[in-house]
Amino acid sequence: MKRSLALLLLLGLASPAMAAPIARREVLPNGIVLLVAERPAVPIVAVRVLLEAGAVYDPPDRVGLANLTGALLTRGTATRTGPALDSAIEFVGGSLEAGAGRDSVSASLRVLRKDLGLGLDLLAEVIQSPTFPPEEVTRKLGEIQAAIKRSEEDPGTVAARALARLIFPSHPYGRPVEGTRESVARLTRDDVVKFHREHFRPDATVVAVVGAVTVDEARREILARFGSWPRPAAPLAAVPSASAGRERHEEAIARDLTQATIVLGRQAIRQSDADYFPLVVASYVLGGGSASRLYTRVREEAGLAYSVYSYVSPLKYGSAFFVSAQTRSAEVAKVQALLAAELARMTREPASDAELSLAKAYLVGSFPLRLDTSGKVADFVSAVEELGLGLDYAERYKAGVSRVTARDVQRAAQRFFAPESFSRVVVGRIP
């Protein structure tokens, strides 16, 4: 979970005065949002398709349906079987993958420029005309259930699922994307076909094209394959924003392990809130690296944790802030006390000049590593479009982080770091 958030947490780029637009944006006649970033020196083209069809759209009694649908997209279309799709893309040394997340289903294509036509043919097929062969549905259901069973042995995954349920008790974010073994067992091919029919539509689709292709070429190629995709008359399905709960919950999950996983969490804010940049900086000061307050106090000075960190997790319909630590089972109480003490100290003691400078330097300076391939650029531009942040968000991120003061950090901490506001899950040996 932490790794999947890095793209949105670490955005920053060259100054606004010098930065060229990261991509060109236009809306095609059927509602598809097309984003094109020209990189003529790179002979590879990366394409990302995002559809508003993620796990937030799962019916309450069909949790895991979006995940199953995404996993089946490349397993057969109206003109090719799954193995034929695999062979076609492998023959040109490319890749074609699909899957689902909380907010969207995505499909990713990577090919050499000379093979873009074939790659887009395959991509258009898996988005618009998947057939969901019955034997593939059965096989994928078994794979997903086996993966869920294996994940139940991972304390971090167990803790994250439990905490999501506590933080978002009445919102789809409280349900696991992959579903549960029980919910997945209820899914059928008819469910998948219906989900695809209702949620895969051009006016809920973002297509990002990045690499050795011009805007005009990209528009022509996408229109040739997606331009006739009809926009339904029915309105898009609505998803409510997560409402902030005020009750604090705790859950202990017994596992016979030598170490325990402790996770604290609460709802937070999205990037549109004025305190978002101060919160990101505050999170880094608290638990963002080896010089953070949590790392110094809990690991280096007390020697009580194998790992300890904090991070902000902004999504489309809500946000959360997490603090996590792994420690010996016998030390859970001590670590919990230290986590609470450091959270409270952030509300009382402003960040020092050194802490503030280090946090801002890392948050801004680490970004170039996240735009060093066409695939990463495609991920970035499609993500900011999905979240409604605008293609200038990279510049605004750097400016916003750079403006954060120690007083801003303390204000954000006072708003979000009160220890009593966190729900808590502990996985391990329970006394």
C-alpha positions in Angstrom: 0.0 0.0 0.0 2.8 2.4 0.9 4.5 1.9 -2.4 1.4 2.5 -4.5 1.0 6.0 -2.9 4.4 7.3 -3.7 3.4 8.7 -7.1 0.9 11.1 -5.5 2.9 11.9 -2.4 6.1 13.0 -4.1 5.1 15.3 -6.9 7.2 18.3 -7.8 9.0 19.5 -10.9 10.8 22.5 -12.4 9.6 26.0 -11.5 6.3 27.2 -13.2 8.2 29.9 -15.1 10.4 27.4 -16.9 8.2 24.2 -17.1 6.7 23.2 -20.4 3.2 21.6 -20.2 3.7 18.0 -19.2 1.0 16.8 -21.7 -1.6 18.1 -24.1 -5.2 17.5 -23.0 -8.3 17.3 -25.2 -11.8 15.7 -24.9 -12.8 13.5 -27.9 -16.4 13.7 -29.3 -17.5 10.6 -27.3 -16.1 11.9 -24.0 -12.7 10.2 -23.8 -10.1 12.5 -22.2 -6.9 12.2 -24.3 -3.6 13.2 -22.8 -0.5 13.2 -25.0 3.1 13.8 -23.9 5.6 13.9 -26.8 9.0 12.3 -26.1 10.6 12.1 -29.5 14.0 10.9 -28.3 12.4 7.7 -26.8 11.5 5.0 -29.3 9.0 3.4 -27.0 5.3 4.4 -26.6 3.5 3.9 -23.3 -0.3 4.0 -23.2 -2.5 4.0 -20.1 -6.2 3.7 -20.1 -8.1 4.5 -16.9 -11.8 3.9 -16.5 -14.0 5.0 -13.6 -14.8 1.3 -12.8 -12.8 0.5 -9.7 -13.8 -1.3 -6.6 -15.8 1.7 -5.3 -18.5 0.5 -7.8 -18.7 -3.0 -6.5 -22.2 -3.9 -5.3 -22.1 -4.5 -1.5 -22.8 -8.2 -2.0 -20.3 -8.6 -4.8 -17.1 -7.2 -3.3 -14.2 -8.0 -5.6 -16.2 -7.8 -8.8 -14.1 -4.9 -10.3 -10.9 -6.7 -9.5 -12.2 -9.9 -11.2 -13.3 -7.9 -14.3 -10.0 -6.1 -14.6 -8.1 -9.4 -14.3 -10.1 -11.0 -17.1 -9.8 -8.2 -19.7 -6.8 -9.7 -21.4 -8.0 -13.3 -21.3 -10.0 -13.2 -24.5 -11.8 -10.8 -26.9 -14.3 -11.0 -29.7 -11.5 -11.7 -32.2 -8.6 -13.3 -30.1 -8.2 -15.8 -27.3 -6.2 -14.9 -24.3 -3.2 -17.0 -25.6 -3.5 -15.2 -28.9 -3.4 -11.8 -27.2 -0.3 -12.9 -25.3 1.4 -14.2 -28.4 0.7 -11.1 -30.4 2.1 -8.7 -27.9 5.1 -10.9 -27.0 6.0 -11.3 -30.7 6.8 -7.5 -30.9 8.5 -7.4 -27.5 5.7 -5.4 -25.9 3.5 -5.7 -22.9 -0.2 -5.5 -22.3 -1.6 -5.7 -18.8 -4.9 -4.8 -17.0 -6.2 -4.7 -13.4 -8.4 -2.8 -11.0 -7.8 -0.5 -8.0 -10.0 1.3 -5.6 -11.2 4.0 -8.0 -10.5 2.7 -11.5 -9.7 -0.1 -13.8 -6.5 0.4 -15.8 -4.9 -1.1 -18.9 -1.3 -0.5 -19.8 0.4 -0.9 -23.1 4.1 -0.7 -23.9 5.5 -1.1 -27.4 8.1 0.2 -29.8 6.9 3.1 -32.0 6.8 0.9 -35.1 4.4 -1.5 -33.4 2.0 1.1 -32.0 -0.7 0.2 -34.4 -0.8 -3.4 -33.4 -0.6 -2.5 -29.7 -3.5 -0.1 -29.9 -5.5 -2.7 -31.8 -5.0 -5.1 -28.9 -5.7 -2.5 -26.3 -8.9 -1.4 -27.9 -10.1 -5.0 -28.0 -9.5 -5.7 -24.3 -11.3 -2.5 -23.3 -14.3 -2.6 -25.7 -14.9 -6.3 -26.6 -13.6 -8.7 -23.9 -15.6 -12.0 -23.9 -14.8 -13.3 -20.4 -14.6 -17.0 -21.5 -16.2 -19.2 -18.8 -13.1 -21.3 -18.4 -11.0 -18.2 -17.8 -13.5 -16.9 -15.2 -13.4 -20.2 -13.3 -9.6 -20.2 -13.4 -9.2 -16.6 -12.4 -11.7 -17.0 -9.5 -9.5 -19.9 -8.2 -6.4 -17.8 -8.5 -7.9 -14.8 -6.7 -9.3 -17.0 -3.8 -5.9 -18.6 -3.4 -4.2 -15.2 -3.4 -6.6 -13.9 -0.7 -5.9 -17.0 1.4 -2.1 -16.4 1.1 -2.5 -12.8 2.0 -4.3 -13.7 5.2 -0.9 -14.9 6.4 0.7 -11.5 5.9 0.2 -9.4 9.1 0.6 -6.1 7.2 -2.2 -7.0 4.8 -4.4 -8.2 7.6 -3.9 -5.0 9.5 -4.5 -2.8 6.5 -7.8 -4.5 5.7 -9.0 -4.3 9.2 -8.0 -0.6 9.6 -9.7 0.4 6.3 -12.9 -1.1 7.7 -12.6 1.0 10.9 -11.7 4.2 9.1 -14.3 4.0 6.4 -17.1 2.0 8.0 -19.8 3.2 5.7 -17.9 3.7 2.5 -16.6 1.4 -0.3 -13.0 2.3 0.8 -13.7 0.1 3.8 -13.9 -3.0 1.7 -11.0 -4.9 0.2 -10.4 -4.3 -3.5 -9.8 -8.1 -4.1 -12.8 -9.0 -2.0 -13.0 -11.8 0.5 -13.0 -15.5 -0.1 -16.7 -15.6 0.6 -17.6 -12.7 -1.6 -15.4 -13.9 -4.5 -17.1 -17.3 -4.3 -20.4 -15.7 -5.1 -19.1 -14.0 -8.3 -20.3 -15.3 -11.7 -19.5 -14.6 -15.3 -22.9 -12.9 -15.6 -21.8 -10.4 -12.9 -18.7 -9.6 -14.8 -20.5 -9.1 -18.1 -23.0 -6.8 -16.4 -20.3 -4.8 -14.6 -18.4 -4.3 -17.9 -21.6 -3.2 -19.7 -22.6 -0.7 -17.1 -19.2 0.8 -16.2 -17.0 0.7 -19.2 -17.9 3.8 -21.2 -16.0 6.4 -23.1 -17.1 9.4 -21.0 -15.6 7.6 -18.0 -12.2 7.0 -19.7 -8.8 8.6 -19.7 -6.3 7.6 -22.4 -2.7 8.8 -21.9 -0.2 8.4 -24.7 3.5 9.1 -24.0 6.6 8.6 -26.2 7.7 9.0 -29.8 4.4 10.2 -31.1 2.9 13.6 -31.9 -0.4 14.9 -30.6 -1.9 14.7 -34.1 -0.7 11.1 -34.5 -2.0 10.1 -31.1 -5.4 11.6 -31.8 -5.7 9.9 -35.1 -4.7 6.5 -33.8 -7.0 6.7 -30.7 -10.0 8.0 -32.8 -9.5 5.2 -35.3 -9.9 2.6 -32.5 -12.0 4.3 -29.9 -13.9 7.0 -31.8 -16.9 4.8 -32.6 -17.3 3.7 -29.0 -20.8 5.0 -28.2 -21.5 7.2 -25.2 -24.4 5.8 -23.2 -27.4 8.0 -22.5 -27.5 7.0 -18.9 -25.6 9.3 -16.5 -22.4 8.1 -14.8 -22.8 6.3 -11.6 -22.2 8.5 -8.6 -19.9 7.6 -5.7 -20.3 9.6 -2.4 -17.3 11.2 -0.8 -16.2 9.5 2.4 -17.8 11.2 5.5 -15.4 11.7 8.4 -16.3 9.5 11.3 -15.6 10.7 14.8 -15.5 7.4 16.7 -12.2 5.8 17.5 -12.0 2.1 17.2 -9.4 -0.6 18.2 -9.0 -4.1 17.0 -6.6 -6.8 18.1 -6.1 -9.8 15.7 -4.4 -12.8 17.2 -1.6 -14.4 15.2 1.1 -16.7 16.5 4.0 -14.5 15.4 7.3 -13.4 17.0 6.6 -9.8 16.0 3.5 -7.6 16.0 2.3 -5.1 13.5 0.8 -1.9 14.8 -1.2 0.4 12.4 -2.9 3.6 13.4 -5.1 5.5 11.0 -7.7 8.2 10.6 -9.4 10.1 7.7 -7.4 13.0 6.4 -7.7 15.4 3.4 -7.2 15.4 -0.3 -5.0 17.6 -2.4 -7.6 20.3 -2.8 -7.5 21.2 0.9 -5.2 24.2 1.8 -3.6 22.1 4.6 -2.6 19.2 2.3 1.0 20.4 1.6 1.6 21.2 5.3 0.2 17.7 6.2 2.6 16.0 3.7 5.5 17.8 5.1 4.4 17.1 8.7 4.1 13.4 7.9 7.7 13.4 6.5 9.0 15.1 9.7 7.1 12.6 11.8 7.9 9.3 10.0 9.1 9.9 6.5 12.7 8.7 6.7 15.7 7.7 8.7 16.0 11.2 10.2 12.3 11.4 11.2 11.1 11.7 14.7 9.6 8.3 14.9 12.6 6.5 13.4 14.9 8.4 15.8 12.9 7.9 18.9 11.4 4.4 18.4 14.1 2.6 16.4 17.4 4.3 17.1 17.0 5.5 20.7 14.7 2.9 22.1 15.6 0.0 19.7 12.0 -1.2 19.8 10.9 -1.3 16.1 12.1 -3.1 13.0 10.3 -0.4 10.9 8.3 2.7 11.7 6.8 5.2 9.3 3.9 7.5 8.5 2.3 8.6 5.3 -0.8 10.3 3.7 -3.0 8.3 1.4 -5.1 10.6 -0.8 -7.7 8.9 -3.1 -10.5 10.3 -5.3 -13.3 10.2 -2.7 -11.5 10.5 0.5 -8.1 10.3 2.2 -6.4 8.8 5.2 -3.3 9.3 7.3 -1.4 6.2 8.7 1.3 5.5 11.2 2.8 2.0 11.2 5.4 0.0 13.2 6.6 -3.5 13.6 8.0 -4.7 16.9 8.5 -7.6 19.2 5.2 -8.9 20.6 6.4 -8.1 24.2 7.0 -4.5 23.3 3.7 -3.5 21.8 2.6 -1.4 24.7 5.9 0.5 24.8 5.8 1.2 21.1 2.2 2.3 21.2 3.0 4.8 23.9 6.0 6.2 21.9 3.9 6.6 18.8 1.3 8.5 20.8 3.9 10.6 22.4 5.5 11.6 19.1 2.2 12.4 17.5 1.4 14.6 20.5 4.8 16.3 20.4 4.2 17.2 16.7 1.2 19.3 17.9 3.2 21.1 20.6 6.7 21.5 19.2 7.3 23.2 15.8 9.5 21.4 13.3 13.1 22.7 13.5 14.7 24.5 10.6 16.8 21.3 9.8 13.7 19.1 9.9 11.7 21.4 7.7 14.6 21.8 5.1 15.2 18.1 4.9 11.5 17.2 4.4 11.0 19.8 1.7 14.3 19.0 -0.1 13.3 15.3 -0.2 9.7 15.8 -1.2 10.6 18.2 -4.1 14.0 16.7 -5.0 13.0 13.1 -5.3 10.4 13.7 -8.0 12.6 13.4 -11.2 13.1 9.7 -10.5 9.3 9.3 -10.9 9.3 10.8 -14.4 12.3 9.1 -15.9 10.4 6.7 -18.2 7.5 7.0 -20.6 5.5 4.6 -18.5 5.9 6.7 -15.3 4.9 9.9 -17.2 1.8 8.1 -18.4 1.0 7.0 -14.9 1.5 10.5 -13.6 -0.7 12.4 -16.1 -3.5 9.8 -16.0 -3.4 9.9 -12.2 -3.7 13.7 -11.9 -6.5 13.7 -14.5 -8.4 11.0 -12.6 -8.1 12.9 -9.4 -9.1 16.2 -11.0 -5.8 17.9 -10.0 -5.0 19.5 -13.4 -1.9 19.0 -15.5 -0.1 21.9 -13.8 -0.3 20.0 -10.4 3.4 19.1 -10.6 4.4 22.8 -10.6 1.8 23.6 -7.9 3.1 20.8 -5.8 6.6 22.1 -5.7 5.5 25.6 -5.0 3.1 24.4 -2.3 5.7 22.3 -0.5 8.3 25.0 -0.8 6.0 27.6 0.9 5.3 25.4 3.9 6.5 26.9 7.2 7.0 25.4 10.6 3.8 27.1 11.8 2.0 25.4 8.9 3.3 22.1 9.9 2.3 22.6 13.5 -1.2 23.7 12.4 -1.6 20.5 10.3 -0.4 18.4 13.2 -2.8 20.0 15.6 -5.6 19.2 13.1 -4.6 15.6 12.3 -2.1 14.2 14.8 -4.1 14.1 18.1 -3.4 10.6 19.3 -6.9 10.1 20.5 -8.3 10.7 17.0 -6.7 7.5 15.6 -8.2 4.0 15.2 -5.8 1.2 15.9 -5.2 -2.4 14.7 -2.6 -4.7 16.2 -1.8 -8.1 14.6 0.3 -10.6 16.6 0.3 -12.3 19.9 -2.3 -10.8 22.1 -1.7 -10.9 25.9 
